[in-house]
Amino acid sequence: MKDLIKKILKEETEEVLVIPSLSFFPDGIEGLKNFIEKKNIKRWSLDDNLYLSQYEGDLTWLEGLVSISGYLDLEGKKIKSLDNLQSVGGYLDIRNTQIKSLDNLQSVGMFLLLGGTQIKSFGNLQSVGGNLWLNKFLSEKYTNEEIRSMINVDGNIIRP
């Protein structure tokens, strides 16, 4: 997974700031958000986990996130897009968000949860290292065989 992240980042012409850990910020997520905003960082990567389903603040600062080595949990958050996100090393939980597209996402190392989203295609997604939980639309549009012909899913495909 780390090789894929390195490859993706090398292909980009614009610099990507790699943040080694959330622990660098004494006030955690709020510190990370303030750092991204104050330094006007356009593209960044995090070598850690982000559990944001309990976070109450605005999430526009996530727009520049290119990759995350751990998990990204956004369940139930008011976020419409993760345009720049290309890889997630752990799981990606975007259930019950306003996200309508997987945009540039290419790989998820563990499981991917899409329930309650308006996502209508898999976009550039190439691999899911664990289970893939579908939303209603994708569940009705594709058979498991069709999904597996488009995406390397190592686990189960779970339908609503």
C-alpha positions in Angstrom: 0.0 0.0 0.0 2.8 2.5 0.9 4.4 1.8 -2.6 1.1 2.7 -4.2 0.9 5.9 -2.2 4.4 6.8 -3.1 3.7 6.2 -6.8 0.6 8.3 -6.8 2.4 11.1 -5.0 5.3 11.0 -7.5 2.9 11.3 -10.5 1.7 14.6 -9.2 3.5 17.8 -10.3 2.4 19.8 -7.3 4.1 19.3 -4.0 2.3 17.2 -1.3 3.1 17.9 2.3 3.4 14.6 4.2 2.2 15.0 7.8 3.7 12.1 9.8 1.2 12.0 12.7 -1.8 13.7 14.2 0.3 13.6 17.5 2.4 16.5 16.2 -0.6 18.8 17.0 -1.2 19.2 20.8 -4.9 20.0 20.1 -5.3 17.0 17.7 -7.7 17.4 14.8 -8.4 21.1 15.5 -4.6 21.7 15.4 -4.3 19.9 12.1 -7.2 21.9 10.7 -5.6 25.2 11.8 -2.2 24.2 10.5 -3.7 23.3 7.0 -5.7 26.5 6.9 -3.1 29.0 8.3 -0.3 27.6 6.0 -2.7 27.5 3.1 -1.7 24.0 2.2 -3.3 22.9 -1.0 -2.3 19.2 -1.1 -1.4 17.0 1.9 -1.1 13.5 3.1 -1.4 12.1 6.6 0.4 9.0 8.0 -2.2 8.4 10.7 -5.9 7.9 11.2 -8.7 10.5 11.1 -11.8 9.7 13.1 -14.1 12.6 12.3 -17.6 11.2 12.8 -17.7 12.9 16.2 -15.9 16.1 15.0 -18.3 19.1 15.0 -16.3 21.6 12.9 -16.3 22.5 9.2 -14.6 20.0 7.0 -13.6 22.1 4.0 -9.9 21.8 5.1 -10.1 18.1 4.0 -10.3 19.2 0.3 -6.6 19.0 -0.2 -6.2 15.5 1.4 -4.4 13.3 -1.2 -3.8 10.2 0.9 -4.0 8.8 4.4 -2.1 5.7 5.6 -4.7 4.8 8.3 -8.5 5.1 8.3 -10.7 8.0 7.5 -14.1 8.0 9.2 -16.6 10.6 8.0 -19.8 8.8 8.8 -22.8 11.2 8.9 -20.7 14.3 8.3 -21.8 17.2 6.1 -19.2 16.9 3.4 -19.8 16.9 -0.3 -16.5 15.9 -1.8 -13.1 14.4 -1.4 -11.9 15.5 -4.8 -8.2 15.0 -4.3 -8.3 11.8 -2.2 -6.5 9.0 -4.1 -5.7 6.4 -1.4 -6.7 5.3 2.0 -4.5 2.7 3.7 -7.1 1.6 6.3 -10.8 1.8 6.0 -12.9 4.6 4.5 -16.3 5.2 6.0 -18.4 7.8 4.2 -21.8 6.4 5.1 -24.6 8.9 5.2 -22.6 11.8 3.8 -23.4 14.1 0.9 -20.5 12.7 -1.2 -21.8 12.0 -4.7 -18.6 10.8 -6.3 -15.5 8.8 -5.5 -13.6 11.3 -7.8 -9.9 10.3 -7.9 -10.0 7.5 -5.2 -8.0 4.6 -6.5 -7.5 2.3 -3.5 -8.7 1.5 0.0 -6.5 -0.8 2.0 -9.3 -2.3 4.2 -13.0 -1.8 3.8 -15.1 0.8 2.1 -18.5 1.8 3.4 -20.8 3.7 0.9 -24.3 3.2 2.5 -26.5 6.2 2.5 -24.5 8.1 -0.1 -25.6 9.3 -3.6 -22.6 7.7 -5.3 -23.5 6.5 -8.8 -20.2 5.1 -10.0 -16.9 3.7 -8.8 -14.9 6.4 -10.6 -11.2 5.5 -10.7 -11.4 2.9 -7.8 -9.1 0.0 -8.5 -8.9 -1.9 -5.3 -10.5 -2.5 -1.9 -8.5 -4.7 0.5 -11.5 -5.9 2.5 -15.3 -5.7 2.3 -17.1 -3.3 0.1 -20.5 -2.1 1.5 -22.6 -0.8 -1.4 -25.3 1.9 -1.4 -28.7 1.2 -2.8 -28.0 2.6 -6.2 -24.8 0.7 -6.8 -26.4 -2.4 -5.4 -29.2 -2.2 -8.0 -26.9 -1.2 -10.9 -24.2 -3.9 -10.7 -23.9 -7.6 -10.0 -21.0 -8.8 -7.8 -19.4 -10.2 -10.9 -19.5 -6.8 -12.7 -18.1 -5.1 -9.6 -15.2 -7.6 -9.4 -14.5 -7.2 -13.1 -14.0 -3.4 -12.4 -12.4 -3.5 -8.9 -10.2 -5.9 -7.1 -12.3 -6.5 -4.0 -10.4 -8.9 -1.6 -13.4 -9.3 0.8 -17.1 -9.6 0.4 -19.5 -7.3 -1.4 -22.2 -6.4 0.9 -25.6 -5.1 -0.3 -28.1 -3.0 1.7 
